Amino acid sequence: MNDLLTLLKNSPIFSSITEDDKQLMIQQARRHTYSKGETVILYGDVWPHIFLVGEGQVEALKESSDGRSLHVACFGKGELFWGLAFFHKDAPMPVTLQACEKSILYLWEKDSVLPILLRNGQVSWEISRLMADRMQHASNLVEGLAFHPVAGRLARLLLDHFETAGDASISRYLTLDEMAARIGSTREMVCRALYSFSDKKLIEVTRTEFVLTNHEGLTQLSKQI
């Protein structure tokens, strides 16, 4: 459990708790491994737990009645997530959580960890800061869905991936359905937009990768309202 101790020490939420309570959290933690695509918890379930991501990534998805998915957030190594039932009894999960890749999560039940949180006052402040950050993320997401057309949202998604890669080409590791989930659209609309970008010489689309050919043009498209 040395890895978990390092995570706790590096976590803005848990770094301030006492060393004895860190050891108690390590004893109470349940370690779970998930395969890529495996569900952690389903929308609508009552789940009074919190977890820290030890390895990998977990995404939060909202699903519509017609089967479409919207990628709401992604949680990577060292990040914290809690079910609503951790704070409100019997509150259902507003999203489905699933592993984006092979992932390790450390889980705690509410009854075991709540006394630790309550006797370490700094934790409350740090959780409030985290919730404020996530509210801002949610606001930005809603703003993008409400005011930016599909092409603009897709252009922003591609630019983010080019910037993260630090290269003018990125592999097509996301499927059309996954890209659609991240921008709140359909695979058909994503496919149409991609080939529109290609026709306008903004990107080159191959079977295995996207190549950025007009950064300025794609940037301008991402800002359209």
C-alpha positions as CSV (number, residue, x, y, z in Angstrom):
1,M,0.0,0.0,0.0
2,N,3.0,2.3,-0.4
3,D,1.4,3.6,-3.6
4,L,-1.7,4.6,-1.7
5,L,0.3,6.4,1.0
6,T,2.0,8.4,-1.8
7,L,-1.4,9.3,-3.3
8,L,-2.8,10.4,0.0
9,K,0.3,12.6,0.7
10,N,0.1,14.2,-2.8
11,S,-3.7,14.7,-2.7
12,P,-4.9,18.3,-2.0
13,I,-7.9,16.7,-0.1
14,F,-6.0,14.2,2.1
15,S,-2.5,15.6,2.5
16,S,-3.5,17.6,5.6
17,I,-4.9,14.7,7.6
18,T,-2.8,13.3,10.4
19,E,-0.3,10.5,9.7
20,D,-2.4,8.1,12.0
21,D,-5.5,8.8,9.9
22,K,-3.6,8.3,6.7
23,Q,-2.6,4.8,8.0
24,L,-6.2,4.2,9.0
25,M,-7.4,5.1,5.5
26,I,-4.9,2.7,4.0
27,Q,-6.2,-0.1,6.3
28,Q,-9.8,0.7,5.3
29,A,-9.3,1.1,1.5
30,R,-10.6,-1.5,-0.9
31,R,-8.4,-1.8,-4.0
32,H,-10.3,-2.6,-7.3
33,T,-8.9,-3.2,-10.8
34,Y,-11.0,-2.5,-13.8
35,S,-10.5,-3.4,-17.5
36,K,-10.9,-0.9,-20.3
37,G,-14.6,-0.2,-20.8
38,E,-15.7,-1.9,-17.6
39,T,-18.4,-0.2,-15.6
40,V,-17.5,1.1,-12.1
41,I,-21.1,2.2,-11.2
42,L,-24.3,2.7,-13.2
43,Y,-26.4,5.8,-13.5
44,G,-29.3,5.7,-11.0
45,D,-27.6,3.4,-8.5
46,V,-27.2,4.5,-4.9
47,W,-23.5,4.6,-4.2
48,P,-22.3,6.0,-0.8
49,H,-18.5,5.7,-1.5
50,I,-15.5,7.8,-2.5
51,F,-12.5,6.7,-4.5
52,L,-9.1,7.8,-5.5
53,V,-7.7,6.8,-8.9
54,G,-4.5,4.9,-8.4
55,E,-3.8,4.2,-12.1
56,G,-5.6,4.8,-15.4
57,Q,-8.6,6.9,-16.1
58,V,-12.3,6.8,-15.3
59,E,-14.9,8.8,-17.3
60,A,-18.3,10.0,-16.3
61,L,-21.1,9.5,-18.9
62,K,-24.6,10.8,-19.2
63,E,-26.9,8.7,-21.3
64,S,-30.1,9.8,-23.2
65,S,-33.3,7.9,-23.7
66,D,-32.3,7.2,-27.3
67,G,-29.0,5.6,-26.3
68,R,-26.6,8.6,-26.9
69,S,-23.9,9.3,-24.4
70,L,-22.3,12.6,-23.3
71,H,-18.8,12.5,-21.9
72,V,-19.1,14.7,-18.8
73,A,-15.7,14.4,-17.1
74,C,-12.6,12.3,-16.8
75,F,-10.7,11.4,-13.6
76,G,-7.0,10.5,-13.7
77,K,-4.4,9.3,-11.3
78,G,-4.7,11.0,-7.9
79,E,-8.1,12.4,-8.5
80,L,-11.1,12.0,-6.2
81,F,-14.7,11.2,-6.9
82,W,-17.7,10.6,-4.6
83,G,-21.3,9.3,-5.2
84,L,-24.1,11.7,-4.3
85,A,-25.2,9.2,-1.6
86,F,-22.0,9.9,0.3
87,F,-23.5,13.3,1.1
88,H,-27.3,12.7,0.7
89,K,-28.8,9.4,1.8
90,D,-30.2,7.3,-1.0
91,A,-29.4,9.9,-3.7
92,P,-28.9,8.2,-7.0
93,M,-25.8,8.5,-9.2
94,P,-26.3,11.2,-11.9
95,V,-23.8,9.6,-14.2
96,T,-22.4,6.2,-15.2
97,L,-18.7,5.7,-14.4
98,Q,-16.5,3.5,-16.6
99,A,-12.8,2.8,-17.0
100,C,-11.3,4.4,-20.1
101,E,-8.3,2.1,-19.8
102,K,-7.1,-0.5,-17.3
103,S,-7.5,1.3,-14.0
104,I,-6.9,0.8,-10.3
105,L,-9.3,2.5,-7.8
106,Y,-9.1,2.8,-4.0
107,L,-12.6,2.9,-2.5
108,W,-13.9,3.8,0.9
109,E,-17.4,3.4,2.3
110,K,-19.0,6.5,3.9
111,D,-19.3,5.0,7.4
112,S,-15.6,4.1,7.5
113,V,-14.1,7.3,6.2
114,L,-16.5,10.0,7.3
115,P,-15.2,10.2,10.9
116,I,-11.7,10.8,9.5
117,L,-12.9,13.6,7.3
118,L,-14.8,15.3,10.2
119,R,-11.9,15.3,12.6
120,N,-9.6,16.8,10.0
121,G,-11.1,20.3,9.3
122,Q,-8.9,21.3,6.4
123,V,-10.4,18.5,4.3
124,S,-13.8,20.4,4.2
125,W,-12.1,23.4,2.7
126,E,-10.3,21.4,0.1
127,I,-13.4,19.5,-0.9
128,S,-15.3,22.9,-1.2
129,R,-12.5,24.1,-3.5
130,L,-12.7,20.9,-5.6
131,M,-16.5,21.2,-5.9
132,A,-16.1,24.9,-7.0
133,D,-13.6,23.8,-9.7
134,R,-16.0,21.1,-10.9
135,M,-18.9,23.5,-11.0
136,Q,-16.9,25.7,-13.3
137,H,-16.1,22.7,-15.5
138,A,-19.8,21.9,-15.7
139,S,-20.6,25.5,-16.5
140,N,-18.1,25.5,-19.4
141,L,-19.5,22.2,-20.6
142,V,-23.1,23.6,-20.6
143,E,-22.0,26.8,-22.3
144,G,-20.2,24.9,-25.1
145,L,-23.2,22.6,-25.7
146,A,-25.7,25.5,-25.6
147,F,-23.8,28.1,-27.7
148,H,-21.3,26.4,-29.9
149,P,-22.2,24.4,-33.0
150,V,-21.1,20.8,-33.4
151,A,-18.3,21.8,-35.8
152,G,-16.9,24.2,-33.3
153,R,-17.0,21.7,-30.4
154,L,-15.3,19.1,-32.5
155,A,-12.6,21.6,-33.6
156,R,-11.9,22.4,-30.0
157,L,-11.7,18.7,-29.1
158,L,-9.2,18.1,-31.9
159,L,-7.1,21.1,-30.9
160,D,-7.0,20.0,-27.3
161,H,-5.6,16.6,-28.5
162,F,-3.1,18.2,-30.8
163,E,-1.9,20.4,-28.0
164,T,-1.7,17.5,-25.5
165,A,0.3,15.5,-28.0
166,G,2.6,18.4,-28.9
167,D,2.5,17.3,-32.5
168,A,0.8,18.0,-35.7
169,S,-0.5,14.5,-36.0
170,I,-2.5,12.4,-33.5
171,S,-3.6,8.7,-33.7
172,R,-7.3,8.0,-34.1
173,Y,-7.6,6.2,-30.7
174,L,-11.1,7.6,-30.1
175,T,-13.9,6.0,-32.0
176,L,-16.6,8.2,-33.7
177,D,-19.0,7.2,-30.9
178,E,-16.4,8.3,-28.3
179,M,-15.8,11.6,-30.0
180,A,-19.6,12.2,-30.2
181,A,-19.9,11.5,-26.5
182,R,-17.3,14.1,-25.7
183,I,-19.0,16.8,-27.7
184,G,-22.7,15.9,-27.1
185,S,-23.5,14.8,-30.7
186,T,-23.9,11.7,-32.9
187,R,-21.3,9.6,-34.7
188,E,-23.0,10.7,-38.0
189,M,-22.5,14.4,-37.3
190,V,-18.9,13.8,-36.2
191,C,-18.1,11.9,-39.3
192,R,-19.7,14.6,-41.5
193,A,-17.8,17.4,-39.7
194,L,-14.5,15.6,-39.9
195,Y,-14.7,15.2,-43.7
196,S,-15.9,18.9,-43.9
197,F,-12.7,19.8,-42.1
198,S,-10.8,17.7,-44.5
199,D,-12.5,19.3,-47.5
200,K,-11.6,22.8,-46.2
201,K,-7.9,21.6,-45.8
202,L,-8.0,22.2,-42.0
203,I,-7.0,18.6,-41.2
204,E,-6.0,15.5,-43.2
205,V,-7.9,12.4,-42.3
206,T,-6.3,9.0,-42.7
207,R,-7.3,5.5,-41.6
208,T,-5.0,5.8,-38.5
209,E,-4.5,9.4,-37.7
210,F,-5.5,13.1,-38.0
211,V,-3.0,15.5,-39.3
212,L,-3.3,19.2,-38.6
213,T,-2.8,21.3,-41.7
214,N,-4.3,24.7,-40.8
215,H,-4.0,25.5,-37.1
216,E,-5.4,29.0,-37.5
217,G,-8.4,27.9,-39.5
218,L,-9.3,25.2,-37.0
219,T,-8.8,27.6,-34.1
220,Q,-11.2,30.2,-35.7
221,L,-13.7,27.4,-36.3
222,S,-13.5,26.4,-32.6
223,K,-14.5,30.0,-31.6
224,Q,-17.6,30.2,-33.7
225,I,-20.9,30.8,-31.8
